[in-house]
Amino acid sequence: MTIQPISLESLMNHVDKVVVVTLTGARERQDAISALLETHKLAFEFHEGRDGRDQSIDDLAQGGIYDPRARAALHRAPLTPAEIGCAVSHRDVAQALLDSRDRRVLILEDDVHLLRENLEHFSASIRAMPRDWNLAYLAYAAMNLRTPLSIRLKLLSYYPLAHMLGSARHEPTAIRRIYRRPLTTHWMHAGWFYGTLAYAIDRTAAEQIVQAQSPVRFESDFVLCHLVRFTRLKAICARYPVFDQRPDVPSVIGPRHSQAEA
């Protein structure tokens, strides 16, 4: 018996456009994701992003693209040219949304594939998708999926006291937002996740991304983490993520010192 591929077309009930971030010349990736999305009936367009690997950090800083001082103020490792190029590419998609009349866009990277074990939940998840989100993850790293007991206990005592005594980093609400939290049967409040493989934003989120990344100081995924934790954006994530990164395709970004230190 032939099993018909599930249609992803119902995603278009929640976004106005699907954009795939790619690089000039990435033909194998472009062909693979084109075949995938066309098979599953999802219309899309490519956004040819910036490949920072052919420029130096000094060139990117002098060109006003990257702000090394603002990056240093975060007390995190300097970004690599490849990370900067990725961040610019995602920021530019957010800016394109603001320059259009669209309300929401789904952003995919060109090395995604479908998590087949989660596809059985897809139709119900999309039907039950909340209407009032600003940021929605359809893929994310398996991290911060639940609040540890030690953190829950501190949220009842230590963190509120420390915050009351003047410690901004112990603000309880911001700490809760690090972790994924229940929302509905198919959706969760998003936490602090790495990865920008598959996520959707509205105009409010786009404005905040562009503001935070002009010039760049965050990785493309870290800026989302920052907004989830420290702003009032309504960020949600699918309980059963439908996309993941292809295991057979090496990352064009290379080693990420910023994640190694986290």
C-alpha positions as CSV (number, residue, x, y, z in Angstrom):
1,M,0.0,0.0,0.0
2,T,1.3,3.4,-1.0
3,I,1.3,5.9,1.9
4,Q,0.6,9.5,0.7
5,P,2.9,12.1,2.2
6,I,1.3,14.4,4.7
7,S,0.6,17.9,3.4
8,L,2.2,20.8,5.2
9,E,-0.1,23.2,3.4
10,S,-2.1,23.9,6.6
11,L,0.8,25.9,7.9
12,M,-0.3,28.7,5.6
13,N,-3.4,29.2,7.8
14,H,-1.0,30.8,10.3
15,V,1.7,32.5,8.2
16,D,1.6,34.6,5.0
17,K,4.8,33.3,3.5
18,V,7.5,30.6,3.9
19,V,11.1,31.7,3.4
20,V,14.1,29.3,3.1
21,V,17.4,30.9,4.1
22,T,20.2,29.6,1.9
23,L,23.5,30.7,0.4
24,T,24.4,31.4,-3.2
25,G,25.7,28.2,-4.8
26,A,24.3,25.8,-2.2
27,R,22.6,23.8,-5.0
28,E,22.5,20.4,-3.2
29,R,20.7,21.9,-0.2
30,Q,18.4,24.0,-2.4
31,D,17.4,21.0,-4.5
32,A,16.9,18.8,-1.5
33,I,14.6,21.2,0.4
34,S,12.8,22.2,-2.8
35,A,11.9,18.5,-3.3
36,L,10.9,18.1,0.3
37,L,8.6,21.1,0.5
38,E,7.1,20.5,-2.9
39,T,6.4,16.9,-2.0
40,H,4.5,18.1,1.1
41,K,2.7,20.9,-0.8
42,L,4.3,23.8,1.0
43,A,4.9,26.9,-1.2
44,F,8.1,28.8,-0.4
45,E,10.7,31.2,-1.6
46,F,14.4,31.4,-1.1
47,H,16.3,34.2,0.6
48,E,19.9,34.2,-0.4
49,G,21.7,35.2,2.8
50,R,25.1,36.6,3.6
51,D,28.1,34.3,3.7
52,G,30.4,36.0,6.2
53,R,33.2,33.5,5.8
54,D,34.8,35.5,3.0
55,Q,35.3,38.5,5.3
56,S,37.3,39.3,8.4
57,I,35.9,40.4,11.7
58,D,37.6,43.8,11.2
59,D,35.9,44.2,7.8
60,L,32.5,43.3,9.3
61,A,33.0,45.7,12.2
62,Q,34.2,48.6,10.1
63,G,31.3,48.1,7.7
64,G,28.9,48.6,10.5
65,I,27.6,45.0,10.2
66,Y,29.0,43.7,13.5
67,D,29.4,45.5,16.9
68,P,32.3,43.8,18.8
69,R,31.9,46.2,21.7
70,A,28.2,45.3,22.2
71,R,29.2,41.7,21.8
72,A,31.9,41.9,24.5
73,A,29.3,43.6,26.8
74,L,27.4,40.3,26.8
75,H,30.4,38.5,28.3
76,R,30.3,35.9,25.6
77,A,32.9,34.7,23.1
78,P,33.3,36.9,20.0
79,L,31.2,35.8,17.0
80,T,32.9,34.2,14.0
81,P,32.4,35.6,10.5
82,A,30.2,32.7,9.7
83,E,28.0,33.3,12.7
84,I,27.7,37.0,11.8
85,G,26.7,36.1,8.2
86,C,24.0,33.8,9.6
87,A,22.7,36.4,12.0
88,V,22.5,39.0,9.2
89,S,20.7,36.6,7.0
90,H,18.0,36.0,9.6
91,R,17.8,39.7,10.5
92,D,17.3,40.5,6.8
93,V,14.3,38.2,6.6
94,A,12.8,39.9,9.6
95,Q,13.4,43.3,7.9
96,A,11.8,42.0,4.7
97,L,8.7,41.1,6.7
98,L,8.5,44.7,8.0
99,D,9.0,46.1,4.5
100,S,6.0,44.0,3.3
101,R,2.3,43.9,4.1
102,D,2.6,40.4,5.5
103,R,1.8,39.7,9.1
104,R,3.8,36.6,9.7
105,V,6.5,34.5,8.1
106,L,7.8,31.0,8.6
107,I,11.6,30.9,8.3
108,L,13.4,27.6,7.5
109,E,17.1,26.9,7.0
110,D,18.0,25.0,3.9
111,D,19.3,21.9,5.8
112,V,16.0,20.9,7.5
113,H,14.3,17.6,7.2
114,L,11.0,16.2,8.7
115,L,10.9,14.3,12.0
116,R,8.7,11.5,10.7
117,E,8.0,10.2,14.2
118,N,6.2,13.5,15.0
119,L,4.3,13.8,11.7
120,E,1.3,12.0,13.2
121,H,0.8,14.9,15.5
122,F,1.2,17.6,12.8
123,S,-2.4,18.1,11.7
124,A,-3.8,18.3,15.2
125,S,-1.0,20.6,16.3
126,I,-1.7,23.1,13.4
127,R,-5.4,23.0,14.0
128,A,-4.8,23.8,17.7
129,M,-2.1,26.4,17.1
130,P,-2.8,29.5,19.3
131,R,-3.7,32.7,17.4
132,D,-1.9,35.3,19.4
133,W,1.7,34.3,19.2
134,N,4.7,36.5,18.3
135,L,7.3,33.7,17.9
136,A,6.6,30.0,17.2
137,Y,9.2,27.3,17.1
138,L,8.6,24.3,14.9
139,A,12.1,23.0,15.7
140,Y,14.4,23.5,18.7
141,A,17.2,21.8,20.6
142,A,16.3,19.3,23.2
143,M,17.3,21.6,26.1
144,N,15.5,23.3,28.9
145,L,12.5,21.1,28.3
146,R,11.4,21.2,32.0
147,T,12.2,23.3,35.0
148,P,14.5,21.3,37.4
149,L,13.3,20.8,40.9
150,S,16.2,22.8,42.3
151,I,15.2,25.8,40.2
152,R,11.5,25.4,41.2
153,L,12.5,25.5,44.8
154,K,14.6,28.6,44.3
155,L,11.8,30.3,42.5
156,L,9.7,29.9,45.7
157,S,12.4,31.5,47.9
158,Y,15.9,32.5,46.9
159,Y,15.3,34.2,43.5
160,P,12.5,36.5,44.7
161,L,14.5,37.5,47.7
162,A,17.7,38.1,45.7
163,H,15.7,40.1,43.2
164,M,14.1,42.2,45.9
165,L,17.6,43.0,47.2
166,G,18.6,44.4,43.8
167,S,19.8,41.5,41.7
168,A,18.4,41.9,38.2
169,R,19.6,38.6,37.0
170,H,17.5,36.8,39.6
171,E,14.2,38.2,38.4
172,P,11.9,35.2,38.8
173,T,9.8,35.7,35.6
174,A,12.9,35.9,33.4
175,I,14.2,32.7,35.0
176,R,11.0,30.9,34.4
177,R,11.2,31.8,30.8
178,I,14.4,29.8,30.4
179,Y,12.4,26.6,30.5
180,R,9.6,25.2,28.4
181,R,6.3,25.3,30.2
182,P,2.8,23.8,29.6
183,L,0.3,25.7,27.5
184,T,-2.1,23.3,25.7
185,T,-2.1,19.7,24.6
186,H,0.0,20.4,21.5
187,W,1.8,23.7,22.3
188,M,4.1,24.8,25.1
189,H,5.5,28.2,26.2
190,A,8.9,28.3,24.6
191,G,12.1,28.3,26.6
192,W,15.8,29.1,25.9
193,F,16.5,27.0,22.8
194,Y,19.4,26.9,20.4
195,G,18.6,26.6,16.7
196,T,16.9,28.7,14.0
197,L,16.0,25.7,11.8
198,A,12.3,26.3,11.7
199,Y,10.5,29.2,13.4
200,A,7.8,31.7,12.6
201,I,7.7,35.4,13.6
202,D,5.1,38.2,13.4
203,R,5.8,41.9,12.9
204,T,6.3,42.5,16.6
205,A,9.0,39.9,16.9
206,A,10.6,41.1,13.6
207,E,10.8,44.6,14.9
208,Q,12.6,43.5,18.0
209,I,15.0,41.2,16.1
210,V,16.0,44.0,13.7
211,Q,16.4,46.5,16.5
212,A,18.6,44.0,18.5
213,Q,20.7,43.0,15.5
214,S,21.5,46.4,13.8
215,P,24.4,46.0,14.0
216,V,24.8,42.3,14.9
217,R,25.7,41.4,18.5
218,F,23.8,38.1,18.9
219,E,23.9,34.8,17.1
220,S,20.8,34.2,15.1
221,D,19.3,31.8,17.7
222,F,20.7,33.6,20.8
223,V,18.7,36.8,19.9
224,L,15.5,34.7,20.0
225,C,16.6,33.3,23.4
226,H,17.2,36.9,24.6
227,L,13.8,38.1,23.4
228,V,12.1,35.0,24.9
229,R,13.6,35.6,28.3
230,F,13.7,39.4,28.6
231,T,10.8,40.8,26.7
232,R,7.0,40.3,26.7
233,L,6.9,38.4,23.4
234,K,4.5,35.5,23.4
235,A,6.8,32.7,22.4
236,I,5.4,29.2,21.8
237,C,6.8,25.9,20.7
238,A,5.3,22.7,19.2
239,R,5.2,19.9,21.8
240,Y,6.1,17.6,18.9
241,P,8.5,19.5,16.7
242,V,8.1,18.6,13.0
243,F,11.5,19.8,11.6
244,D,15.1,18.9,12.5
245,Q,18.5,19.4,11.0
246,R,19.6,16.9,8.4
247,P,22.3,14.7,10.0
248,D,24.1,14.1,6.7
249,V,24.8,17.8,6.0
250,P,27.7,19.6,7.8
251,S,26.9,23.1,9.2
252,V,28.3,26.0,7.2
253,I,28.8,27.9,10.5
254,G,31.4,25.5,11.9
255,P,32.5,25.3,15.5
256,R,30.4,27.7,17.8
257,H,32.5,28.8,20.7
258,S,29.5,30.7,22.1
259,Q,27.6,27.4,22.6
260,A,30.6,25.6,24.0
261,E,30.9,28.1,26.8
262,A,27.2,28.1,27.6
